Amino acid sequence: MLQYIAIILIILWVLWLVSSYTIGGFIHILLVIAIVIILIRIIKGDKIVK
């Protein structure tokens, strides 16, 4: 479940980059959280997408 949330956050971040700069640093915090979740799953040896 966490990997899907991480993927959604990354997609939203990319969409934000091409759309506008109104949200500011909030979306970058979400991106960092998404990357950390993905890295933890990779280190643990889990698959990113089942």
Buried (B, 14 or more C-beta within 10 A) or exposed (E): EEBEEBBEBBEBBEEBEEEEEEEEEEBEEBBEBBBEBBEEBEEEEEEEEE
